Amino acid sequence: MTDYALKNVDPEDIEELLVKVEQSFGIRFVSGELTHVNTFGELCDHIVNKIQLNSTNDCTSQQAFYKLREAISSTLQIDHKKISADFLLTDILPAQSRRLKVRKLEDALGFKLNILSPPDWVIWSLLFLSIGAFIALFFNWKIGLSGIVFSIAGFWFAEKIANELNLQTVGQVAEKITRENYLKSRRNPNTFNQKEIEKVLTDWFSDEFGLEKAELTREAALTH
């Protein structure tokens, strides 16, 4: 078996993801706690051991789908029997009222969905502006600094008015909230399914860093 090293993943990006892991699983890492963790499998085991809850065998992703379906049904007035995992988000979240309906869903669920993004052209324009402003610092610091401030404000504003769906189906949203709001997705948030954690983390690392799941073996080396 090939032992992969996640050498293309920035350690700071892993740290940012671990903050989300803390929030999802209701745990906290202390400084230096993970220095002995060298592989993806060891990280998964460490997180499982850190979750101080009773383990059951029920399926969290299924419960997340049911919770999401109920929220959609109650807030958007759609018969829950018609809502399947393949149900298209564009059919229930039309562009003209999308942000309002997403907020209603988030209120019903009790957590953020983070399924809206600015258009790609806006992000790329602001990115090029940021690069140009940084270069301008070497020639005229006032213009460069103004450009950086403007681009930062632009990114902030773009996120505030984001209206593009970054997922396509209800099932994909259910998978996302299973990862990012694991305990809140469960029928009983004081329990967890120990057997699911490694799969959830594998899906999360794969999605977050664009990794093939084949690379996320238990022996895959983490960079420190």
N, C-alpha and C positions, 0 to 999 in steps of 0.2 A: 504494500500500500504506500502511495506517495505521501510524504509528510510536507504539507504546504506551509509556507510562512506568509503571514499577512503583511508582507513588507511594503505593499503598495498602499496600505492604509495608514494615514497619519495618526500617531498616538494621541494627538490632541482631539482628533475626531472620535476616537474610541472613548476618550474621557467624556466628551459631550454626550455620546450615546449612553454611557453608564449613568449619567445624571438622569436621563429619561428612564433607564431601567430601574433606578431607585424609586422614582415616582410611580412607575407602573406596578412594581411588586411590593411597595411599602417598606423598603429597606433603606439603610444608610451605610455607605462605605466611609471608614475613617482613613485619615492620611496614612499611607504606607501599607494599608491592609492587603492590597493586591500585588505587592512586590514579589511574593512567592508564586504567583499564578503565571505560568509560562505558556500554557496551551489553551485553546478554545474549550476543550473538554474540562480542564481544571476550572476555568471560569464558570462554566455551566454548573459544575458540582458545587462550587463555592456559593453561588447564588441560591441554589436549591437548599443548601444547608443553612443559609442565612434567613430564609423565609420561615419564621417561627409560627406556622399555622398548621392546622390539621390537614392532612392530605386525603383527598377523595378521588374517585375515578371518573367523575363526570366531566363532560367536554365543555371547556370554556368558550371555544369559538362558536359552538352551537348556541350557548346561552347568550353570547354577544349578539348573534344574529337575531335571536328572539327579542332581546331587549331593544335592538335597533328597529326591528320591524314594528314593535309595539309603539315606539316613539314616533315613527313615520305615520303609522295608522292614526294615532291620537292627535298629533299636531297638524298633519296635512290632510286629514279626513280621507284616507285611502283604506279600502277594505284590506285587512291584513292577509286575507286568503290570496289576494292577488300579488302580494309582495314575495318574490323569490330571490335567491342569491344572484340570479342573472338579471334582475330588474335594473334597467338603465337609470342612472341618476338624473340624466337630462329629462327623463319623462316625469320626474317628481320635483325637480329643482330647475324650473325654467329661468333663463338668464335674468329676466326683468324683475324677478322677486327672489332670486337665489340667496342673496346674503341674509335677507329677513328670515327665510325659511330655514336656513342653516342655523341661525341663532336660536330659533324656536326648538329645533332638534337638540341643540346643545343644552338648552335650558331643561328640556325634558330628560335628557340623559345624565346631566350633572357634570359634564366635562366637555372640553373643546374637541372638535373633530379634526380641525386643521386640514380641510379638504379643498380649500380655495387658494389659488395662486394668482399673481399678476400675469398678464400676457408675456410670452417669451420676449417679444420685441422690446417691451419696457425694461425687463431685466437686463437684456444685452445692451440697450442704450445707456442705462445707468452704469453698467459695468465699464463700458468704453469711456464714459465720462469720468469715472473714478480713476482709471488708468491714465487718461489724459491729464487730469488734475494733479496726479502724483508726479508726472513728468514735468508739468509746468512749475512745480515747486522749485526745481533747480534753476529756473530762468526768472520767474517772478513769483515770489512766495505769496503775495497777496492774491493774485489770480488763482494760483494753485490751491491755496487754503479755501478760497471762496468756492472753487469747484468741488473740493472734497466735502465741504459743509452742505453744498447743494445736493450732491449725490447721496449723502447720508440721509438728508431730509427726503429725497426722492424715493429711496428704498423704504423708508418708514411710511410714507404716504401711499406707495404702491401696495404695501401689505394691508393697509387700512381699507383700500378700495378693491382688493383682490376679488375677482369674480369668476375666474377660470377654474373649472373642476380638474383636480389632478388625479382623480380616480374615475372609473367608468361605471361600476356596478355596486349594488347594495352589498353583495358578498365581499367585495374588496374593502369596503368601509368596515364591515364586521371583522375582517382579518386585521385591519389597521388598529381598531380599538381593542382587539384582543391583545395586541402587542403593547400598545401605548397606555392602556388603561386596564391591565389584566384583572386586578382585584375588583375594580368597579364594574367590570363586564360580567362578573359572576353573580349567580343567584344569591349565594352566600359569600360576601366579600371577606369573611373570616376563615375561609378555606382556600386551598389551591390544589391543583393536580400535579403532583411531583413529576409524573411521566411526560407532561406537556412542555416543561420549561425549556429543555434543550431544543425542541422543535421551534418553539416561539423565538428563542434567541437566534437560532439558525436563520429563520425567515427574516428576522429583524436585521441582522448583520448583512445578509445577502441583499436586502432591499435598500438599506442605508448606504452601503458602500459599493453596490453594483458587483458583488462577488457571486461567482458560481457556487451553488450549494455544495458541489463536489469538493470545493476548496476548504469548506468549513468542517473538516473532519475533527474528531476529538484531539488528534495529534497536531493540528494546525498551530504553528507557533505564533504567539502574540508578540508584538514589538513593544518595548518599554521605553 
